[in-house]
Amino acid sequence: MRHGGRRHWPAFAIAILALFVALGGSVYAAKRARINGRTIRAKSIPGNRLKPNTVPGNRLRRKSVAGNRLKPHSIAADRLMPGVIPEVAADAPLTGTDINELTLGQVPSAAHADSADTAQSAIDAQTAVDAVNAVDAQTVNGHSVGCAAGTVPFAGACWEGTASAAVNAPTAARKCAARGGELPEALALAAFAEEPGVNLDSGDEWSSDIPVFTGLNTYGVATVSASSEIDSNLSTTTHAYRCVIPLVT
């Protein structure tokens, strides 16, 4: 019996050795083997099996991920290559955060707001320089807006409420020019005479109309009576007058 067992021992030892060599080779082969993209079957790994933040944006192939498959703010913009995210659909709404205001030009309706100085709005502005639509502005280009004391707003201008003392026509025109105004036209003066509370001088008032030339430095000038009648008088005669001053002075 003993002699028989000894005869089988070498074969048994060789078999055990072969087993260990085979197992060691498999382990060695497993350690040497590597898994790359080619060994992974397409679409075999779902996205929910990837650990968050394990795949940086620069490892994604261009145009490989559609924009509608990305979670908002999941990938930083500086990690995306151009073209990775397609353009936003034309019907997609934009919000204020999507627009860089520095890229916008000046709004057309506010193009003249720069010339309104510090006014928040050209409406009711105290000072509106070169404003196109300055409603109720107190000054425009440094000039006062409105009618001064003793004048009455009428026909878009400021009319003196009381006639001045009688002078000849050239003197009346000169005095009105010194006040920043002029003599009124005859028809306008006749219309002003019909306004409530307005009384023209009983001796007629000068207008700016010159209907007739009669000689050197002597010419006919239209006058208007207290009853709104228009007549003609020589420029050398004297009559009362009132000036018409523009709203902006």
Secondary structure, DSSP 8 states (H G I E B T S, - for coil): -HHHHHHHHHHHHHHHHHHHHHHHHHHHHHHH----GGGS-TT-S-GGGS-TTSS-GGGS-TT-S-GGGS-TTSS-GGGS-TTSS----TTS---GGGS-GGGS---GGGTTGGGGTT-S-STT-SEESS-SS-TT-SEETTEEBS--TTEEEETTEEEESS-EEEE-HHHHHHHHHHTT-B---HHHHHHHHTSTT----TT-EE-S---EEEETTEEEEEEE-TTS-EEEEETTS-EEE--EEESB-
